[in-house]
Every structure is written in structure tokens, then in C-alpha cells.
Amino acid sequence: MNAVDLNCDLGESYGCYTIGMDEAVIPYVTSVNVACGWHAGDPLIMDKTVRLAKMHGVAVGAHPGFPDLMGFGRRPMTVSSEEAGAYVKYQVGALMAFAKGQGLTLQHVKPHGALYNMAARDEALARGICEGIASLDENLIFMGLAGSVMLEVAEQIGLKTASEVFADRAYNDDGSLVSRRLPGAVIHDSKLAVERAVKMAKEGKVVSINGKEISIKADSICVHGDNEQAVKLVRDIRQALKAADIEVRSLKQ
């Protein structure tokens, strides 16, 4: 039987602003990527999200991003490899404290937004991030874009890796994600997202935005928590994976 993790980016609310539908989404996923306060989230939300994950038996991962609350961490920044490592250590260390307070340990680290997309093709940036993670805990799993440079770097450093694919994002022919600035980059059609998720998990294939079928390794399938169809997507995807005889379980399992 094939097996795959189903993850979602959560904990993105902050202050008096509510983003996403965390409580409705979390029963259907097996891992969560918790915002660490820089691109989204705040200390109270981090604590609440970790507690929510514990309640539902869901694995917890850190989702560090650029210090860009106004841009939701999706705007590129020019930083050195050393800076990237320090940024990640700062944020992951903070979430580690909240996890420890709930008697949990972190399962993985997944960079967010522009930091993720830049590290997918920038070896030096990826190395800084991965070295920062390894200095905290070598047992943390590095979750990154399937087939990307950052997974290669993580493996070189000695980190365990998980290849991530996206049910609700369009792909370019080279396996990179279509820029959110372009039409069709985010998929809201539940039926299409479900078909893509099953195909990626069962066949290791996805159809690009140009109609080309490309190979892709799927250890974990992501649905974005701020997608307006998030609850329906994770529910339908989980049901479809089960129907396709694909086990849904966290990475640590």
C-alpha cells in the first residue's frame, strides 16, 4: 500500500486578525506547518495551534519565513546564507519552546513562501537554512519542494528529507511552482485538486500548467490553510486517497 502525509499551513492568524480555518481543517490532516511569528502568527496563536495539533494527534512542524508580515512572507528578500540560518533558528527555536510546553517535539521544518521558493533554486540560501535546522536538532525532517536543490542540500548535510507536492498549486514544466502573480497559479476546484493529489501519490506524476506530464516524488501533499476551499479540499483529498488504497499518515509514522 502506498502511503503519504497530508499537511497544511496553519497558525497564520495574529492579533485581532483571523486567517484560515484551522479548527475545521486540522481533523483531516496528519501534519501541520505552524507559522512562527514573522510572516504570520504570534505567540498566543503559536501556543493555541500546537495545543490544537496535540488534541487531534497531528504532527507539528515549524514554518519559518522572512520577516515580512505585511507581505505575508511572499516577497523575495536579499539575505546572506548566514542570515537565513539565523532567521530559521530564531523561529524554529521559538516553536520548539511551545511544543515542549505541550510535551511534544517538532517533526519537521518547512520554509514558507518566498524563502521556500528561493531556497528551492538557491544552493547557498538552502545551505544556510539547513545548517540552521541541523544545529538545533539533526532529527528534524526537512520538508521541501520535490526535486529541488534544497532537498539535495539537506541530504548532503545529513538531514532526513520529505518531498512535498501541492494539490492546490499549479506547476511549471520544470517542476517549480507557478508564480502567484500569474493566473491559474492557485487551484480552487476541489475535483481537480483531488485528482492531482491522487495522481501524485499513486503514480508520482503531475500535469503542468502547459499540459505536460512530469514526474514528481510525493512524500507529503500540501493544501494551503488560507485557500478559501481549504476545508473541502483536505476532506475530499483524504477521502479520495483512502478510496485509492493510499494510507494517509504523518512523516514520523
Residue pairs with C-beta under 8 A, 6 or more apart in sequence:
1 245
1 246
1 247
2 201
2 202
2 245
2 246
2 247
3 246
3 247
3 248
3 249
4 201
4 218
4 219
4 220
4 221
4 241
4 246
4 247
4 248
4 249
5 30
5 31
5 162
5 219
5 220
5 221
5 248
5 249
5 250
5 251
6 28
6 29
6 30
6 31
6 220
6 221
6 223
6 234
6 237
6 238
6 241
6 248
7 29
7 30
7 31
7 32
7 33
7 61
7 110
7 143
7 164
7 220
7 221
7 222
7 223
8 25
8 26
8 29
8 31
8 32
8 33
8 222
8 223
8 224
8 225
8 230
8 234
9 20
9 32
9 33
9 35
9 63
9 112
9 222
9 224
9 225
9 226
10 20
10 22
10 25
10 26
10 32
10 33
10 34
10 35
10 49
10 52
10 225
11 22
11 32
11 34
11 35
11 40
11 41
11 45
11 46
11 48
11 49
11 63
12 19
12 20
12 35
12 40
12 41
12 45
12 225
12 226
13 19
13 20
13 22
13 40
13 41
13 42
13 45
14 37
14 40
14 41
14 42
14 45
14 69
15 42
19 40
19 225
19 226
20 225
20 226
20 230
21 225
21 230
21 231
22 49
22 52
22 225
23 52
24 230
24 231
25 223
25 225
25 230
25 231
25 234
26 32
26 52
26 53
26 56
26 58
27 56
28 231
28 234
28 235
28 237
28 238
29 58
29 223
29 234
29 238
30 58
30 59
30 248
30 249
30 250
30 253
31 58
31 59
31 60
31 61
31 107
31 108
31 220
31 250
31 251
32 49
32 53
32 58
32 59
32 60
32 61
33 61
33 62
33 63
33 108
33 110
33 112
33 143
33 222
34 41
34 46
34 49
34 50
34 53
34 60
34 61
34 62
34 63
34 95
35 41
35 45
35 46
35 63
35 65
35 112
36 46
36 62
36 63
36 64
36 65
36 91
36 92
36 94
36 95
37 43
37 46
37 91
37 94
38 64
38 65
38 66
38 67
38 68
38 69
38 73
38 87
38 91
39 65
39 66
39 67
39 68
39 69
39 71
39 72
39 73
39 74
39 112
39 113
40 65
40 69
40 72
40 73
41 49
43 94
43 98
46 94
46 95
46 98
47 98
47 101
50 60
50 95
50 98
50 99
50 101
50 102
50 104
51 102
53 59
53 60
53 104
54 60
54 102
54 103
54 104
58 250
59 107
59 108
59 250
59 251
59 252
60 95
60 99
60 104
60 106
60 107
61 106
61 107
61 108
61 109
61 110
61 141
61 143
62 91
62 92
62 95
62 96
62 106
62 108
62 109
62 110
63 109
63 110
63 111
63 112
64 87
64 88
64 90
64 91
64 92
64 109
64 111
64 112
64 115
65 73
65 91
65 111
65 112
65 113
65 114
65 115
65 116
66 73
66 75
66 77
66 79
66 87
66 112
66 113
66 114
66 115
67 87
68 74
68 75
68 77
68 114
72 113
73 112
73 113
73 114
73 115
74 113
74 114
74 180
75 114
76 114
76 118
77 114
79 87
79 125
80 128
81 124
81 125
81 127
81 128
82 128
83 128
84 115
84 119
84 125
84 128
84 129
84 132
85 128
85 129
85 131
85 132
85 135
86 132
87 115
87 132
88 109
88 111
88 128
88 129
88 132
88 133
89 132
89 133
89 135
89 136
92 106
92 109
92 132
92 133
92 136
92 140
93 136
95 106
96 106
96 136
96 137
99 105
99 106
106 137
106 140
107 140
107 141
107 250
107 251
107 252
108 140
108 141
108 142
108 143
108 162
108 251
109 133
109 140
109 141
109 142
109 143
110 116
110 142
110 143
110 144
110 164
111 119
111 129
111 144
111 150
115 125
115 129
116 144
116 145
117 145
117 176
117 177
118 125
119 125
119 126
119 129
119 144
119 148
119 149
119 150
120 126
120 144
120 145
120 148
120 149
120 150
120 176
121 148
121 149
121 176
122 149
123 149
123 152
123 153
126 144
126 149
126 150
126 153
126 154
127 153
127 157
129 150
130 142
130 150
130 153
130 154
130 157
130 159
131 157
133 140
133 142
133 154
133 159
134 140
134 157
134 158
134 159
138 158
138 159
139 160
140 159
140 160
141 159
141 160
141 161
141 162
141 251
141 252
142 150
142 151
142 154
142 159
142 160
142 161
142 162
143 161
143 162
143 164
143 220
143 251
144 150
144 151
144 154
144 161
144 162
144 163
144 164
145 151
145 163
145 164
145 175
145 176
145 177
146 163
146 164
146 165
146 175
146 216
146 217
146 218
146 219
147 163
147 175
147 216
147 217
148 175
148 176
151 161
151 163
154 161
155 161
161 219
162 219
162 220
162 251
163 216
163 217
163 218
163 219
163 220
164 219
164 220
164 221
164 222
165 200
165 206
165 216
165 217
165 218
165 220
165 221
165 222
166 177
166 221
166 222
166 223
166 224
167 187
167 193
167 194
167 196
167 197
167 200
167 221
167 222
167 223
167 233
167 237
168 186
168 187
168 188
168 193
168 222
168 223
168 224
168 227
168 229
168 233
169 177
169 178
169 185
169 186
169 187
169 222
169 224
170 177
170 178
170 184
170 185
170 186
170 187
170 208
170 209
171 177
171 178
171 206
171 207
171 208
171 209
171 214
171 216
172 178
172 208
172 209
172 210
173 208
173 210
173 212
173 214
174 214
175 214
175 216
177 185
178 184
178 185
178 209
179 185
180 186
184 209
186 224
186 227
187 193
187 196
188 227
188 228
188 229
190 229
190 232
190 233
190 236
193 223
193 229
193 233
193 236
193 237
194 233
194 236
194 237
194 240
196 206
196 207
197 221
197 237
197 240
197 241
198 237
198 240
198 241
198 244
198 246
199 205
199 206
199 207
200 206
200 216
200 218
200 221
201 218
201 221
201 241
201 244
201 246
202 244
202 246
204 215
204 216
204 217
204 218
205 213
205 214
205 215
205 216
206 213
206 214
206 216
207 213
207 214
208 214
219 251
220 251
221 237
223 230
223 233
223 234
223 237
224 230
227 233
238 248
241 248
242 248
